[in-house]
Amino acid sequence: MTTGTLCLEQYDLPTPVDACGRLVRLLLCCLLAVASSVQASQPLVLKLGGSADSMAYARLLLESALQASGHQVTVEELAGQDSLPMTRLEVMLKQGGISALILGRTEERDRKFLQVPVGMTDNLVNQRILFIHKGSQPRYDGVHSLEDFRQLGKIAAMGEAWADRTIWQANGLVLETISGDWRRLYRMVASPARQVAYLPRGAHEMSREWRLHPELDVERNLVFVYQQDHILYVSPTQPELHRLLHEAMLAAQDTGLIRRLAREHYAEVFEPPVSLQQRRVIQLESGAP
C-alpha cells in the first residue's frame, strides 16, 4: 500500500478510477437532460384531413387542448380532401397520413384506431336534424314521438360508413346507404325519382349546410337525439401522440374547454333555421359499443 493510497482511504476520498466513473455518469445525465429538453421543445405535428369545416374545428379544439397542457403544436391541413369519401380518410388515418379524426364511434373503428373516448362536440353532433324533400314539411308536422315517425315509413339516406346507420337500424327506422362519395346523398333526397325522403345531419353541420342546399328544406320541428357524441380517433402509427391527446382531451373536458369551443364555433345552431333549443326531441337508443 502506497502513501498516496493510504491517504485516500484515510480521508474516504475517491480513487482516480472512482472519480472518473462519477464524471462519466454526470456527463451522461447532462446529455440526457439536454436531449429531453430539445425533444420537449419540438412542436407536436398534427396532420388533419376532411372537409374544410371539420378541419377548422379539429384544429381549434386539438391545438387549444394541447397548448393548455403545455405542448407546442404545428398543424398541417391536407388540402384537396373535401371530395374524399370517409372510407378513404380512414385508410389514411390507419396508415398515418392523417394523425387524428373526429368520428362517430363504432366497434370497427375501435379495432382499427386508437381511441380518445371523450365527446368532441358537446353533444351537438348527436342531435340530428333532417334535410327533407322541398315542400314536404306538412307530412312531419304531426310527429310527436318515435312511433309517430316510424309510422310515416320514410326512408333515410346515409353513407355506408356512418355511425348513424347502426343507430337508425337499432331504432327500427328504414334507411338506404351508399358507398363512396356521401355528398351524392343531397341529390338523392332532392330527386323526386328516388325513394329516400330525408338526410339526417348533426345540428352543427346543418347550421353551415342549409345555405348550400336551397333544393332541400330543413325540417322545422324535430331533433333526433342519442347519447353518443363523436370521439377522437388517433392513427395507430402514433401511440405517443395518442397518449398526449388522451391526457389533453380529458383535461379539456374537465375544465369545460370543449363545451366552450363547441358552443362558440357552432353558435349558429341556436339561430334559425336550426334553432336547436326550440325543437321537439325524439329520443333514440344509441347502440353504443
Buried (B, 14 or more C-beta within 10 A) or exposed (E): EEEEEEEBEEEEEEEEEEEEEEEEEEEEEEEEEEEEEEEEEEEBEBBBBBBEBBBBBBBBBBBBBBEEBEBEBEBEBBEEBEEBBBBBBBBBBBEEBBBBBBBBBBEEBBEBBBBBEBBBBBBBBBBBBBBBBEEBBEBBEEBEEBEEBBEBEBBBBBBEBBBBBBBBEBBEBBBBBBEEBBEEBBEBBBEEEBEBBBBBBBBBBBBBBBEEBEEBBBBBBBBBBBEBBBBBBBBBBBEEBBEBBBBBBBBBBEEEBBBEBBBEBBEBBBEEBBBBEEBEEBEBEBBBB
